[in-house]
Amino acid sequence: MPAFEFNRALVKKYDRPGPRYTSYPTAPQFHQAFALDDYLQAVQASNQGAATKPLSAYIHIPFCQSLCYYCACNKIITRKTHRAAEYLGYLKREIAMQGALFERSRKLTQLHLGGGTPTYLSNAQLAELMDCLHQAFNLDDSDAHEFSIEVDPRTISTGQVQMLRGLGFNRLSFGVQDFDADVQAAVNRRQSEAQIYALVAAARQARFKSVSVDLIYGLPLQTVHSFDVTLSKIIDLRPDRIAAYSYAHLPEQVRAQRMIRPQDMPPPERKLELLELTIQRLTEAGYVYIGMDHFALPDDELALARANGTLQRNFQGYSTHADCDLIGLGVSAIGKVGDSYSQSVKLLSQYYARLDQGLLPIQRGYRLNADDVLRREVINQLMCHGRVDFAQLEAAHGIRFNDYFADALGQLAEQVDDQLLTLGQDALQLLPQGHLMMRNTAMAFDAYLGGGRQGQFSRTV
């Protein structure tokens, strides 16, 4: 892939709110006029497709034992483990209902457990969940599948890592965030280096295909020096993938973040320093920039897919698998079937009530029109490949790119002047210093931005 550069002045200039584009249109466009009947129609059309897509599943486990103050995820803080047993019972009912909708010939090749804390479930409960999935779907049992699970290092032992591999998971994502003890205390997430080192070693011994580590920059009390120490330790661990997320401090919207002392928050310029440091350290250590917040070792599947043009992007982030129909399972989960998105109810009481009525818990969604499908393809090309090929889109959609997107291309004039990208007769190409601002470029093709809507999103850098 092309090299990329960090230009602090340009990063600062373009650091504004904008979508992450795990979907297009984005979630604020979902509406309750899209109901269960619409979802069932989308599934039926998908099953009847000439070349039916493989299946992917996201399962949301909402429970956590303690509150991390920075977290904006849909979660339930409880130490009452019986609640997980009740939830699993309902989840199994939803899995059976969803499985009955899809043709059995369609293989489920991709699975991701997120949260909350998926390892809040016991070993026996996780085994029960996987058994239910095997009964309901045609799971790909070869190790070519992509079965991943998010792990809170505080909730799992090295023995459990081996157990997860035995259940079929071949990718692990560890939430580290920061090794500094003061930062951990400020966000109420204390965990030892020894825990994480031991778990990563266990994952390697169990022959997981990919071990990923999540970091967050911009947390309270972080300094350039303290985060440099964390980065050194992460580089020593040598995970296959690293996700370095920018912390979005929105205490007026996220109740948990009000527990963070305002005086502990770093100044805005600190975040830019931390971002620059992260990019410098990781690239010097041999990691390849994939896109957005993601880095991978050169021989990792993501880096290889980025290089050969097969990288994909969906609600689970970057992926190497071909475009799948994604089934969302669990409270608040989002799915994508055909040219539609759907999201389940966000409250546990509503989730249980819908399933007690024998209904799938879908509350809202969106059916894409032809313009949405075209713009989604443009944005996906940008986010995955840093390039948009006009001829391919013109042939597929019967348009003249420069005419159809005249307004969008006009909005990009400033980015061309700032040397973030080039606009030729046949392609749009991000330049080395434009890769970090790919979300800004994508926003020009978003037909739904405007009217102050950007304020609903995190900042783009």
Backbone hydrogen bonds, N-H to C=O, Kabsch-Sander energy under -0.5 kcal/mol:
donor,donor_aa,acceptor,acceptor_aa,energy
5,E,432,P,-2.0
7,N,5,E,-0.6
8,R,6,F,-0.6
11,V,7,N,-2.8
12,K,8,R,-2.6
13,K,9,A,-2.0
14,Y,10,L,-2.4
15,D,11,V,-0.6
15,D,12,K,-0.7
16,R,14,Y,-1.6
18,G,458,S,-2.8
29,Q,26,T,-2.4
30,F,27,A,-2.1
31,H,365,G,-2.8
34,F,31,H,-1.1
35,A,33,A,-0.8
38,D,35,A,-0.6
39,Y,35,A,-1.7
40,L,36,L,-2.6
41,Q,37,D,-2.1
42,A,38,D,-2.0
43,V,39,Y,-2.4
44,Q,40,L,-2.3
45,A,41,Q,-2.4
46,S,42,A,-2.1
47,N,43,V,-2.6
48,Q,44,Q,-1.4
49,G,46,S,-1.1
52,T,49,G,-0.6
55,L,107,K,-3.2
56,S,325,D,-2.6
57,A,110,Q,-2.1
58,Y,327,I,-2.4
59,I,112,H,-2.6
60,H,329,L,-2.6
61,I,59,I,-0.6
61,I,114,G,-2.9
64,C,76,I,-2.3
68,C,66,S,-0.6
69,Y,67,L,-0.6
69,Y,187,V,-2.1
71,C,68,C,-1.6
75,K,73,C,-1.0
76,I,62,P,-2.9
78,T,64,C,-2.6
78,T,76,I,-0.7
81,T,79,R,-1.4
83,R,80,K,-2.2
84,A,81,T,-0.9
85,A,81,T,-1.1
86,E,82,H,-2.0
87,Y,83,R,-2.4
88,L,84,A,-2.6
89,G,85,A,-1.7
90,Y,86,E,-1.6
91,L,87,Y,-2.9
92,K,88,L,-2.5
93,R,89,G,-1.2
94,E,90,Y,-2.2
95,I,91,L,-2.6
96,A,92,K,-2.2
97,M,93,R,-2.1
98,Q,94,E,-2.7
99,G,95,I,-2.9
100,A,96,A,-1.6
101,L,97,M,-0.5
101,L,98,Q,-1.4
102,F,98,Q,-0.8
102,F,99,G,-0.7
106,R,103,E,-1.7
107,K,105,S,-0.6
108,L,138,N,-2.4
109,T,55,L,-1.9
109,T,107,K,-0.9
110,Q,55,L,-1.2
111,L,146,E,-2.5
112,H,57,A,-2.3
113,L,148,S,-1.9
114,G,59,I,-2.4
114,G,112,H,-0.6
116,G,61,I,-0.7
117,T,63,F,-1.8
120,Y,117,T,-2.4
121,L,118,P,-1.6
126,L,122,S,-2.6
127,A,123,N,-2.3
128,E,124,A,-2.2
129,L,125,Q,-2.4
130,M,126,L,-2.4
131,D,127,A,-2.2
132,C,128,E,-2.0
133,L,129,L,-2.1
134,H,130,M,-2.2
135,Q,131,D,-1.8
136,A,132,C,-2.1
137,F,133,L,-2.7
138,N,106,R,-0.6
139,L,137,F,-1.4
140,D,108,L,-2.3
141,D,139,L,-0.8
145,H,142,S,-1.5
146,E,109,T,-2.7
147,F,145,H,-0.5
148,S,111,L,-3.1
148,S,146,E,-0.6
149,I,171,R,-1.3
150,E,113,L,-2.1
151,V,173,S,-3.4
155,T,152,D,-2.7
156,I,153,P,-0.8
161,V,157,S,-1.3
162,Q,158,T,-1.3
163,M,159,G,-1.7
164,L,160,Q,-2.5
165,R,161,V,-1.7
166,G,162,Q,-1.9
167,L,163,M,-1.4
168,G,165,R,-1.3
169,F,164,L,-1.8
170,N,147,F,-2.2
171,R,147,F,-1.5
172,L,210,S,-2.1
173,S,149,I,-1.9
174,F,212,S,-3.1
175,G,151,V,-2.0
176,V,174,F,-0.9
176,V,214,D,-1.6
177,Q,214,D,-3.0
178,D,176,V,-2.5
184,Q,180,D,-2.4
185,A,181,A,-2.2
186,A,182,D,-2.0
187,V,183,V,-1.4
188,N,185,A,-0.9
189,R,184,Q,-2.7
191,Q,189,R,-0.5
196,I,192,S,-1.4
197,Y,193,E,-2.9
198,A,194,A,-2.4
199,L,195,Q,-2.1
200,V,196,I,-2.6
201,A,197,Y,-2.2
202,A,198,A,-2.1
203,A,199,L,-2.3
204,R,200,V,-2.0
205,Q,201,A,-2.4
206,A,202,A,-2.1
207,R,204,R,-1.3
208,F,203,A,-2.3
209,K,170,N,-1.6
210,S,170,N,-1.3
212,S,172,L,-3.0
213,V,241,R,-1.8
214,D,174,F,-2.7
215,L,243,A,-3.3
216,I,177,Q,-1.7
217,Y,245,Y,-2.7
221,L,264,D,-2.7
222,Q,219,L,-1.6
227,F,223,T,-2.5
228,D,224,V,-1.8
229,V,225,H,-1.8
230,T,226,S,-1.7
231,L,227,F,-2.7
232,S,228,D,-2.1
233,K,229,V,-1.9
234,I,230,T,-2.3
235,I,231,L,-2.8
236,D,232,S,-1.9
237,L,233,K,-1.6
238,R,234,I,-1.6
240,D,211,V,-1.3
241,R,211,V,-1.8
242,I,295,F,-2.5
243,A,213,V,-2.6
244,A,242,I,-0.6
244,A,293,D,-2.7
245,Y,215,L,-2.9
245,Y,243,A,-0.7
247,Y,217,Y,-2.7
249,H,247,Y,-0.8
250,L,248,A,-1.0
253,Q,250,L,-2.0
254,V,250,L,-2.7
255,R,253,Q,-0.7
257,Q,254,V,-1.0
258,R,255,R,-1.7
259,M,256,A,-1.8
260,I,257,Q,-1.4
264,D,261,R,-2.0
265,M,262,P,-1.5
270,R,267,P,-1.5
271,K,267,P,-0.9
271,K,268,P,-0.6
272,L,268,P,-1.1
273,E,269,E,-1.8
274,L,270,R,-2.8
275,L,271,K,-2.6
276,E,272,L,-2.6
277,L,273,E,-2.4
278,T,274,L,-2.5
279,I,275,L,-2.5
280,Q,276,E,-2.4
281,R,277,L,-3.0
282,L,278,T,-2.5
283,T,279,I,-2.3
284,E,280,Q,-2.1
285,A,281,R,-1.4
286,G,283,T,-1.4
287,Y,282,L,-2.5
288,V,296,A,-3.8
290,I,288,V,-0.6
290,I,294,H,-2.7
291,G,294,H,-1.1
294,H,291,G,-2.6
295,F,242,I,-2.5
296,A,288,V,-2.1
297,L,240,D,-2.3
300,D,297,L,-2.2
304,L,300,D,-2.3
305,A,301,E,-2.6
306,R,302,L,-2.4
307,A,303,A,-1.9
308,N,304,L,-2.2
309,G,305,A,-0.9
310,T,305,A,-1.6
311,L,305,A,-1.1
312,Q,319,S,-2.9
314,N,317,G,-2.4
317,G,314,N,-2.3
319,S,312,Q,-2.2
325,D,54,P,-2.1
326,L,324,C,-0.6
326,L,336,K,-2.8
327,I,56,S,-3.0
327,I,325,D,-0.5
328,G,326,L,-0.6
329,L,58,Y,-2.9
332,S,345,V,-2.5
333,A,330,G,-1.6
335,G,342,S,-3.0
336,K,326,L,-2.2
337,V,340,S,-1.3
340,S,337,V,-0.7
341,Y,366,Y,-2.8
342,S,335,G,-2.0
343,Q,364,R,-3.0
344,S,333,A,-2.3
345,V,361,P,-2.2
351,Y,347,L,-2.2
352,Y,348,L,-2.6
353,A,349,S,-2.1
354,R,350,Q,-2.5
355,L,351,Y,-1.8
356,D,352,Y,-2.4
357,Q,353,A,-1.2
358,G,355,L,-1.5
359,L,354,R,-2.5
363,Q,343,Q,-2.9
364,R,343,Q,-1.8
365,G,31,H,-2.2
366,Y,341,Y,-2.3
368,L,339,D,-2.7
368,L,366,Y,-0.5
373,V,369,N,-2.3
374,L,370,A,-2.0
375,R,371,D,-2.6
376,R,372,D,-2.8
377,E,373,V,-1.8
378,V,374,L,-2.1
379,I,375,R,-2.6
380,N,376,R,-2.6
381,Q,377,E,-2.2
382,L,378,V,-2.0
383,M,379,I,-2.7
384,C,380,N,-2.3
385,H,381,Q,-2.4
386,G,381,Q,-0.7
386,G,382,L,-1.4
387,R,381,Q,-1.1
388,V,428,L,-2.6
390,F,388,V,-0.7
390,F,426,D,-2.2
391,A,426,D,-0.6
393,L,389,D,-1.3
394,E,390,F,-2.7
395,A,391,A,-2.5
396,A,392,Q,-1.9
397,H,393,L,-2.2
398,G,394,E,-1.6
399,I,394,E,-0.7
401,F,399,I,-0.6
403,D,400,R,-0.7
404,Y,400,R,-3.0
405,F,401,F,-2.7
406,A,403,D,-1.3
409,L,405,F,-2.9
410,G,406,A,-1.9
411,Q,407,D,-1.7
412,L,408,A,-0.9
413,A,410,G,-1.3
416,V,412,L,-2.2
417,D,413,A,-2.4
418,D,414,E,-2.1
419,Q,416,V,-1.5
420,L,415,Q,-3.0
421,L,415,Q,-0.8
422,T,429,Q,-2.5
424,G,422,T,-0.6
424,G,427,A,-2.8
428,L,388,V,-2.1
429,Q,422,T,-2.3
430,L,386,G,-2.8
431,L,420,L,-2.9
434,G,431,L,-2.6
435,H,431,L,-0.8
435,H,432,P,-0.6
437,M,434,G,-0.9
438,M,435,H,-1.4
440,N,437,M,-0.7
441,T,437,M,-1.7
442,A,438,M,-2.5
443,M,439,R,-1.8
444,A,440,N,-0.7
444,A,441,T,-1.1
445,F,442,A,-1.7
446,D,443,M,-1.2
447,A,445,F,-0.7
449,L,446,D,-0.8
453,R,450,G,-1.4
455,G,452,G,-1.4
456,Q,453,R,-2.1
457,F,454,Q,-2.2
460,T,16,R,-2.4
